[in-house]
Amino acid sequence: MGHLTESMNALSVHARKLPVTMLLEFFKASVQQWFWEHRNTADGLTTPVTPYAERELGKINRKSLTWNVKPISKVKFEVMDMKKGGKINLQDKTCTCKQWQFSGLPCGHVMAVARYFVLRDVTTHVQKYFTTETYKSAYMEDINPLDHISEWIDPGNLQTV
């Protein structure tokens, strides 16, 4: 949410001096444009995860290329990373480094286990909020413009602020 807040603050720096109705219209128009752009981007995606997740997975994978995997069971593994290492439980989707649980993306230890099994698709280990399906659903709703102020219905009991 921090990224969105920072973006909206940067976007509205000049608009904040406008009267409140114009400021609200500015925000509505900005969100409407934002949704339209992201919906078009989402419609063009053919991968199971978002472009952001793909980039991050690539970075994580490169970082873990030299790490060694020691199987414990069919779902548990120890990964030696030249530091503290990590113990993976694929069934529970946990790693002792906690990065997998905190970020929602497989950590380097999970990536090393995936390479150990020659798995080409690690996207099954990504939290659903990084999937293309979730990305598409987040931007599927339209942000519609308001009717002209002359068409608004006055309930008669509005207070002046």
C-alpha positions as CSV (number, residue, x, y, z in Angstrom):
1,M,0.0,0.0,0.0
2,G,3.0,2.3,0.6
3,H,3.8,2.4,-3.1
4,L,0.2,3.4,-4.0
5,T,0.2,6.1,-1.3
6,E,3.5,7.5,-2.5
7,S,2.4,7.5,-6.1
8,M,-0.9,9.3,-5.3
9,N,1.0,11.9,-3.2
10,A,3.5,12.5,-6.0
11,L,0.7,12.6,-8.6
12,S,-1.4,15.1,-6.6
13,V,1.2,17.5,-5.4
14,H,-0.1,20.4,-7.6
15,A,-3.8,19.3,-7.5
16,R,-3.9,19.6,-3.7
17,K,-4.3,23.4,-4.0
18,L,-7.6,22.9,-6.0
19,P,-11.1,23.3,-4.4
20,V,-12.2,20.0,-2.9
21,T,-14.6,19.1,-5.7
22,M,-11.9,19.6,-8.3
23,L,-9.5,17.6,-6.2
24,L,-11.9,14.7,-5.9
25,E,-12.5,14.8,-9.7
26,F,-8.7,14.8,-10.2
27,F,-8.3,11.7,-8.0
28,K,-11.3,9.9,-9.7
29,A,-9.8,10.6,-13.1
30,S,-6.4,9.4,-12.0
31,V,-7.7,6.2,-10.6
32,Q,-9.9,5.7,-13.7
33,Q,-6.8,6.1,-15.9
34,W,-4.7,3.8,-13.6
35,F,-7.3,1.0,-13.7
36,W,-7.7,1.3,-17.5
37,E,-3.9,1.1,-18.0
38,H,-3.4,-1.8,-15.6
39,R,-6.5,-3.7,-17.1
40,N,-4.9,-3.4,-20.5
41,T,-1.6,-4.6,-19.2
42,A,-3.3,-7.5,-17.5
43,D,-5.2,-8.5,-20.6
44,G,-1.9,-8.9,-22.4
45,L,-0.3,-11.2,-19.8
46,T,0.2,-14.8,-20.7
47,T,2.4,-16.0,-17.8
48,P,1.0,-17.4,-14.6
49,V,2.6,-14.7,-12.4
50,T,2.9,-10.9,-12.8
51,P,5.9,-9.3,-14.5
52,Y,7.0,-8.1,-11.1
53,A,7.0,-11.6,-9.6
54,E,8.9,-12.9,-12.7
55,R,11.6,-10.3,-12.2
56,E,11.9,-11.0,-8.5
57,L,12.0,-14.8,-9.1
58,G,14.8,-14.3,-11.6
59,K,16.8,-12.3,-9.1
60,I,16.2,-14.8,-6.3
61,N,17.1,-17.7,-8.6
62,R,20.4,-16.1,-9.7
63,K,21.4,-15.4,-6.1
64,S,20.9,-19.1,-5.2
65,L,22.7,-20.8,-8.1
66,T,25.6,-22.1,-6.0
67,W,23.6,-23.3,-3.0
68,N,23.5,-27.0,-2.1
69,V,20.4,-29.1,-1.3
70,K,20.3,-31.9,1.2
71,P,17.0,-33.8,1.2
72,I,15.4,-34.8,4.5
73,S,12.1,-36.2,3.2
74,K,9.9,-35.8,0.2
75,V,8.8,-32.4,1.4
76,K,11.6,-31.3,3.7
77,F,15.0,-30.1,2.7
78,E,18.1,-28.4,4.1
79,V,19.7,-25.8,1.8
80,M,23.3,-24.7,2.5
81,D,23.8,-21.1,1.3
82,M,27.2,-20.2,2.8
83,K,25.5,-18.3,5.6
84,K,22.8,-19.6,8.0
85,G,21.2,-21.9,5.5
86,G,17.5,-22.7,5.4
87,K,15.2,-25.6,6.2
88,I,12.3,-25.9,3.7
89,N,9.0,-27.6,4.1
90,L,7.2,-27.6,0.7
91,Q,4.0,-29.0,2.2
92,D,3.6,-26.2,4.7
93,K,5.2,-23.6,2.4
94,T,7.7,-22.5,5.0
95,C,11.4,-21.8,5.2
96,T,13.4,-21.0,8.4
97,C,14.8,-17.9,6.7
98,K,11.1,-16.6,6.8
99,Q,11.4,-14.8,3.4
100,W,9.0,-17.1,1.7
101,Q,6.4,-16.6,4.4
102,F,6.9,-12.8,4.6
103,S,7.2,-11.9,0.9
104,G,4.9,-14.5,-0.7
105,L,7.6,-15.3,-3.2
106,P,9.8,-18.4,-3.0
107,C,13.1,-17.6,-1.3
108,G,16.5,-18.7,-2.6
109,H,16.3,-21.9,-0.6
110,V,13.1,-22.9,-2.3
111,M,14.6,-22.0,-5.7
112,A,17.5,-24.3,-5.0
113,V,15.2,-27.1,-4.1
114,A,13.2,-26.5,-7.4
115,R,16.5,-26.7,-9.3
116,Y,17.4,-29.9,-7.4
117,F,14.2,-31.5,-8.7
118,V,14.6,-29.9,-12.2
119,L,11.3,-28.1,-11.7
120,R,10.8,-25.6,-14.5
121,D,7.7,-23.9,-12.9
122,V,8.2,-22.5,-9.4
123,T,5.1,-20.4,-9.8
124,T,3.1,-23.0,-7.8
125,H,5.1,-21.8,-4.8
126,V,4.0,-18.1,-5.3
127,Q,1.2,-16.6,-3.1
128,K,-1.9,-16.0,-5.1
129,Y,-1.6,-12.2,-4.9
130,F,1.3,-12.5,-7.4
131,T,-0.6,-14.4,-10.0
132,T,-1.8,-13.0,-13.2
133,E,-5.4,-14.1,-12.4
134,T,-5.4,-12.0,-9.2
135,Y,-3.8,-9.1,-11.0
136,K,-6.6,-9.2,-13.6
137,S,-9.3,-9.5,-11.0
138,A,-7.9,-6.5,-9.1
139,Y,-8.4,-4.2,-12.1
140,M,-11.5,-5.7,-13.8
141,E,-14.0,-3.2,-12.4
142,D,-14.6,0.1,-14.2
143,I,-14.2,3.4,-12.5
144,N,-17.1,5.4,-13.9
145,P,-17.4,9.1,-14.0
146,L,-19.9,11.0,-11.9
147,D,-22.9,12.6,-13.5
148,H,-22.7,16.4,-14.0
149,I,-23.3,18.2,-10.7
150,S,-26.6,19.6,-12.2
151,E,-27.9,16.0,-12.3
152,W,-27.1,15.1,-8.7
153,I,-30.0,14.5,-6.4
154,D,-30.0,16.6,-3.3
155,P,-31.5,14.7,-0.3
156,G,-32.2,18.0,1.4
157,N,-30.5,17.2,4.7
158,L,-26.8,17.9,3.8
159,Q,-24.8,19.9,6.3
160,T,-22.4,22.6,5.1
161,V,-18.9,22.0,6.2
